[in-house]
Amino acid sequence: AGELRYFTLLDGNVMANNYLFFHRGLLMPKSSIGEHVHRTMEEMYFIFDGVAEYTVNGKTVLLPAGSMVLCPLGSSHAIYNPGDRPLEWMNVAASVEKGKYDAVNYGDDRANVRLDSPAPFKWGNLDRSLLRPAKNAHHGKGAILFRRIWDNEDFATNWYFVDHCILTPDTSIGYHQHNTIEEVYYVVRGAGRYTVNGKTFDVRAGDTLPCRLHDAHGLYNNTKEDLEI
């Protein structure tokens, strides 16, 4: 239904693993991504502001800002904006086979459907009250706030985890390297400095930071406000 505006934040070709894409955009009022299913990939939808109706396997739930919903391999899914203003949204996908995308559309826009409660599917929220201090993360400075929302047991692909972190002022994720996994940091709010392979860059809300295989990387909050990723 309606109109969707989006762009690719990070293309799958940037990474060596089966990460497929990072999309970011606007879901216009009374608009949706219609119900569909993927047989070879799984996605996570995220809404930054307002509320959205998420559907997984025909069950639809109204969820608040900051919510994220996992769309498992082989599960039909959709997202609808019931409000009167555009919603900022993002989705991330990983595939069973590198670079392979597939979709089967159901022809259902999921507008004006009956809502269920509670949610009969996996969803998370960027809830600061659930974060716990993690001291010297990767030998970093101070204690960041940390929560693992999903781990590898929640996924059918080689998607390993989804974490929520807040770096309070003058804390850091220490400079480190992974030789078996790749990561992407997405800056939800705030600003800081990101170092990769010896080069340091200023980063801010909306930036997507890939950490490729064998990349040495670290993140530091050099500001007086929280840095949320």
N, C-alpha and C positions, 0 to 999 in steps of 0.2 A: 504494500500500500504506500502511496505517497512518494516521497523523495529521500534518497540517501546521498550524502556527500562524503567522500573518503579519499585518502591517499595512502600509499605504502610508505610506512616509516622505515622499515628494514626488510629488504628482499631476502629470500631464502638462500640465494647464491652467495651471500656474504659469509655464510657459515658452512662448515664441513659436515655438520650433522643433519638430521632430518627435519630441523626447523623449517617451516614453510613461509610464513609471512607475519608481519606486524602491521596491522591496519589501524588508522586513526581517522575520525571524522565526526560528522554531525548527522543525527537521525532527526529529521524534521517532524513537526507536530503531526500526530495521527498517521505516522508512517511506520513502516516495518521492514525487516528482513524476513521474508516469508518462510514458512516451514519447509525444511529440506533435510536431507540426510547425507552424510559422507560415509563411504565404506572403507576408505583407505587413509583417513586422517581424523584428528580430533581438534577441537577449538575451545577457547575460553573467551567469553564475552564479558566486557567490563563497561560500566556506566559511571561517569565521573560526577554528574550532577543530576538533580531531579530523581524521578522514579521511572522504572521501566517494567514492562510485562515480559517475563522470560518464559519460554515454552521449551520443555524437554519431554519427548515421547508423549505429546498430546496433553500434558499437564501444564497449566499456566499459572504463574505466581507473580504478584506485584512486589518488587524488591526496591530498597532505598538506594540513594546515592552511595557510591563506593562499593556497590555489590559486584561480584564476579560469579559467573556460572560456567561450570565445566560441561561441555557437550561431548560425551564420550564417543568413541568409535562405534559407528552403527546406530547411534541414537538420533532421532529427528529433533530439530530445534528451530527456534525463531525468537525474534525480539521485536517488541512493539513499543512505540512512544505514545502513551495515551494523553499526554499533556498538551499545553498550548504554546510551548516554546521548544526550540531545538535542544536535543540532548547530546552532550559530548560522549562519544563511545570509542571503544577500541576492541579489536579482537586479535588473538594470537593463535597460530595453528602449527601443529607438527604432523608429519605424515609417516606412514609405515615405510614408504619407499621415497628416497630422496627426490624432491622436486615434483612429486605426483599429486595433483589436485583432482578431486572428483566431487560431484554433487548431483543428487536427484531431487527435483523440486516437487512438492506436493500440491501446488496450486492453491494454497491456503494462506491468506495474508495475516491471519490470527488477530484481526480487528474485531472488537466487541464480543470477545469470548468469555465464557464463565471462568472465574478465578478460583483457584484452589488454595488451601492453606491447612497445614504448613506445607512448605516446599517438599515434594517427594523426590527431589534430586539434589545433587551436590552443589552447594553454593558457598561463597565466602564473602567477607566484607573487610574493608580496610578500617578495622575497629582498633583504635589506639589502646583502648583499655585491655585488649588481649595480648599486647606486646609485653615482652619480658626483657630485662637487661641482659646483654651478652657482652661480657668484658673482653677487651682486647681481641676483637674479631680478626682473625688472620694476623695476629700481632699488631692490630691497629691501636689507635689512641683512645683511651677511655672506654666507656660502655655504650654501645649502640642499643637501640630497642629492636627486638626481633621476634618474629613468629613465622613458623612454617605452616602455610595454609594447606598445601597438598604436597605429598611426596610421591615417589615413583610407583607405589602400590595403587595410586589412584588413576594411573594412566595405562593405556594399552600400547601406546607408542613408546619410543625411548625418551619421552619427556620426563625429566627427572624430578623436578620440584618447582613450586611456586612459593616464594617468600615475600613477606612484607617487612620492611625495615625503615626505621627512622634514625638518622644520624643527627643527634642534638648538636648544638654549636661546639666546635673544637673537638669533635670525635671523628674517627675514621674507620674504614675497612682497610686493613693493612695491605701493603703491596705483596701480591702472591701470584701463583701460577697454578693452573689445572692442566694436567696432561691426559685426562680421560673424559672431560666434559667441557662444554662451551656454555657461556651464560650471556644473558642480555639484562642489563639494568635499564629500567624505565624510570625517569624522574617524574614523580607525580606532582610534587611541589617543592619549592625552595631552590637553592643553588649551591654549588660547591666546585671542587676541582677534581677532575678525573685523570688519572695517570695510566697510560698503557704503553708498554714497551719503552719506557724511559721518557716519554713525551707527556706533558701535562696540559690539560685544556680546561677552560671554564665551562661549566655545564649549568643548565637551568631547567625549570619545569617544561616538560614536553620533549626533552632530549632522550634519544634511545642510544644506549651505549653497548655495543657488541664486545664480548670478550671471547675471541676465537681460541681454538685449540692452541695451547702453549703460550698464549699471550700472557705477559705479566701485567697485572692491573691492580689498582687500588682507588679508593674514593675518599675524599676528605671534605668535611664541612668547615669551610673557612669563614662562614658568615655568622650572624647573630640570630638567625632563624633556623627552624628545623629543616632538614633535608630528607624528604620522604621518597623511597624507591619501592 
